[in-house]
Amino acid sequence: MSSRDMENWMWSEAVRMLDRAERLQRHFFQPGSGSRPSRWEPPVDVYETDSHLWVVTALPGVPPERVSVQVQQGVLIVAGERRLPEAAHSGLMHRVEIPAGRFERRLALPPRPLELAHHDLLDGCLYLGFRKL
């Protein structure tokens, strides 16, 4: 093996190890403090039409009974839990990128009268439609 090939191999191994370390860090060291359980924040998209404000939250593998939606003092709170699939408990994990455990996402709503008019958990996303009053 030439020195250039050896250098390329070493570099690719280093990048692979850093990628693995980052994934493990995201999985095991999720935000949280003290005695509070670990939490992750699901990503959201926010859209506005003439009549509604739409909030779409990505919740892959989360059943409806594990999701809570509240509005407190103008802040939308989507919380719940995503459990690892049963196979993950008995098998060897090769890659874990979808967060598991408790989640909570807080999103300040616009300072205007809104009413939650639509909610649906479909295709791994929670769709919330707030009607503008």
N, C-alpha and C positions, 0 to 999 in steps of 0.2 A: 504494500500500500504506500503510495507516495505521500510526502508530507502534506501536500495540498488536500488529498483525499482524507487524510487523518484529521486535518484541521476542520474540514467540512463535517465530518462525522462527529467530532467532538462538539462543534457548534450546534448541530441538530439535536444531539443528546441533551445539551444544556437547555435549549429552548423547550424540548419535550418535558424535561424535569421541572422547569419553571412553570409551564402550563399546568402540569399535574399538581404542583404545590399550590397554585392559585385556586384551582378547583377545590382542593381539599380545604383550603382556608375559607372559601366561601361557604362550604358545607358545614364545617365544624365550628367556625367562629363567626356565627351570625350575630347581628347586632342584638344587644340585650344587656341588662346590667343587674348585678347582684342576684337576688332571689327570683327576679322576674324570668319567666321562660324566654328562650330565644325567640326572636321574631324576624321575619323577612317582610319586605314591602313589595307587593305585586305591582307590575307596571300598569299604568292607566293611559288611556286616550280620552281627551275631552273635546267634544264637538258642540257647536251651537247652531241652531236653526232659528227661523223667525219665531217659532212657538215653543221650542224645547232646548234644554241643555242636556246633552248626552254624556254619560261617563261610562266607559268600557274598561273593565278591569280584567286582566289575564289571570285566570285561576285554573290552570291545567290540573285535572284529576281531583278537583274539590267538589264533593257532592253538595247539593243545595242545603242539606241539613247541617252542614259544617260552616255555613256562611251567615254572618250577622251584618245588617246594614242599619246604621243610625245616623241621624243628623242632630248635632248638638251645637248650639250657638253658632250656626252658620258653617259648621265643619262637618263634612261627610266622613263617616268612619266605616270602613269595610274591614271586618275582622273575621278570623276563623282559624281553621287548621287543615293542612294537607298532610295526610299520612302517607308514608312510603308504601308501595304495593307489597303485598304479602311475600312475593317471590324475593324481594330485596332483603328480607329478614333471614331467609334460609340459604340464599345463594351468595356467590362471590360478586361483588360490585366492581365493574370495570370502569364505569363513568357515572357520576352523579352530578348533573347540572341543574335539574329542576329542584328548587328549594322545597324542603319539607318542614313540618312543624307549624307552630303558631305564626300567623301573619296578621299584619295590621297596616292599613293604608289610610292616612288622613289627608283630606283635600279640602282646602277652603273654597266654599262656594261663593259665587258673586253676591254682592250685597243687594239683593233684590228679592222680592217674594217669589218663592218656588214651591212647587208641590210635586212629590214623588208620584208620578203617574204610570210609569212602566218599569217593570223589573223582570228579568229573565236570565237564567243561567243556561247558556246554549253554546255548544262547541268549545267548552273550556273558557268561556268569557262571561262575565257578569255584565249585563246591559241594564243601565239605570237611566230612565228618561224623566227629567224634571220639567214639568210644564211651567212656563212663565205665566205668572198671574198678573 
